[in-house]
Amino acid sequence: MPTERITFAGHDGSQLAARLDLPDGPVLATALFAHCFTCSKDIPAARRISARLAAMGIAVLRFDFTGLGHSGGEFANTTFTSNVEDLISAAQFLAGRNMAPALLIGHSLGGAAVLRARAGIPSIKAVVTLGAPADPGHVSHHFEAALPQIQKEGSAEVALGGRPFRIGKAFVDDISEAALTPAIEDLKAALLVLHAPRDETVSIDNAAAIFMAAKHPKSFVTLDDADHLITRAADAEYAADVITAWVSRYVSLSPPAPPPGAPEGVVRVTEADPTGFLQDIQAGPSHHAVADEPVSYGGTDRGMSPYGFVSAGLGACTSMTIRMYARRKRWPLNSVSVDVCHDKVHAQDAGLANEGKVDQFRRKIRLTGPLDQEQRARLLEIADKCPVHRTLEGSAHITTELLP
C-alpha cells in the first residue's frame, strides 16, 4: 500500500502530521479518519482499517490532532471543538488536492468529532462511527479525579494510557457543553454505527443513542467481542470490510475515466512500481486491474501474473462459449466453472514434433444441471471452439512500434 507522509495546517496554524494511504490503482473515493482520545494516527486499528480500505480503492487520510503524535501545537490548549476544526482543515487540504473526502470515519471520541464535523464538510456523503460516545463529556471519566484541580487551577497533568497529558479547563468546559444530538439529527449523510456490545470503555448504550437520534439512511453493525481500541487484526479487517460494502451504496466507487489516449478497445498497461513489477491495467473506460509477479520472482504479489491473465482469458472465454451454445440449444445447464493451469512442457511430451518447450494450458470444466451424456460431450467439444482457445493454438501475429 503506497503511503504518503504529509503535513497541513490545523485550526490554529500548527502543522499536523498525516499519512495518506493510497490504493495501488486509481483512487475511487477518499475517506478521512479521526482517531480516539489521546491516541494517534498510527494506532493498529487506524492502520489496519486504512490499509484494507486502500486495497479496495479508497484513499484514507489519517492524522494526529493538534498536540498529539507527531503534530505541532499544545494538547493542553485544544478542545473538542478544535478537534472538529482540525478535521475540517484536513478535508479542505484534501479538497485542494482534488480529493475531497466523501467518507468520514471516527473512532471513539473521534467518532463524536466526525458527527459534529460533517456540517462543515459539504463533500461528505457517509459517516462511520466506531465505539463512539453519544456525549463528548463521556471522556471526562478518564480523568475524573483531576476535575477539581482543573477547575481550580485551570489545568492538571493526568496519566492516560500510561502517558502524561495536560488537560485544560477549556477542554473540560467544551466537552460538557458539546451536545451531539442536534448534529446527529441534522447529519444529512448516511450513517453506519459500529460498536462492540462488550465495550468496557464506551458502553453500547451510546451506540443506541446515536442510532436513535439519526435519520435514515442509517445502519448498525455489532463488532461482537472486539475491545474498545479494536486491537485484534481480525476485528479491524472485519470493520473495514463492512464499511466498504456499506459505503458503496452511498458513495460511487466506479473506476475513473481512462487516461487520455486510451479509447475503448485499447488495453493500456502502465508501470506502477519501478522497484518491482506491479502494473496498472486500464481496459477502455470502465475496467481496471493490476498485474504483478509472485514474491519468489521479485514481485509483490498484488495482482495476477501475466500468465495468470492469459489463463483467466482462456477460462472466461471457454465458459462464455459453452453458455452461449447451451442457451441457444435451450439445454438445462445450470452453471459452468473452468479451472485453468499453465506450465511449460517439452514439445514431445505434448505430442508436438518441434523441439524445445511449449506452453501447455490444462482445462478442467465442470458443468452442473440435468444434462444427458450426449449434451455434456457436445459442450466439451464446443469448449475447443472458443476464440481464445483458437488464438492460443493458432499463430498470432504481433506488431510493435516505439512511440516518441
Salt bridges, closest charged atoms under 4 A:
GLU4 OE2 - ARG97 NH1 2.93
ASP21 OD2 - ARG62 NE 2.69
ASP24 OD1 - ARG302 NH1 2.65
ASP42 OD1 - ARG19 NE 2.97
ASP42 OD2 - LYS41 NZ 3.39
ASP42 OD1 - ARG62 NH1 3.25
ASP64 OD2 - LYS41 NZ 2.80
ASP64 OD2 - HIS70 ND1 3.93
ASP86 OD1 - HIS11 ND1 2.87
ASP173 OD2 - LYS169 NZ 2.68
ASP186 OD1 - LYS188 NZ 2.28
ASP199 OD2 - HIS195 NE2 3.76
ASP199 OD2 - HIS228 ND1 2.74
ASP225 OD1 - ARG232 NH2 2.83
ASP235 OD2 - ARG232 NE 2.69
ASP241 OD1 - ARG52 NE 2.91
ASP273 OD2 - ARG302 NH2 3.49
ASP280 OD2 - HIS288 NE2 2.71
ASP343 OD2 - ARG362 NH2 3.31
ASP359 OD1 - HIS342 NE2 2.69
ASP359 OD1 - LYS344 NZ 3.13
GLU381 OE1 - ARG378 NH1 2.78
ASP384 OD1 - ARG363 NH2 2.57
ASP384 OD1 - HIS389 ND1 3.73
GLU393 OE1 - HIS389 NE2 3.22
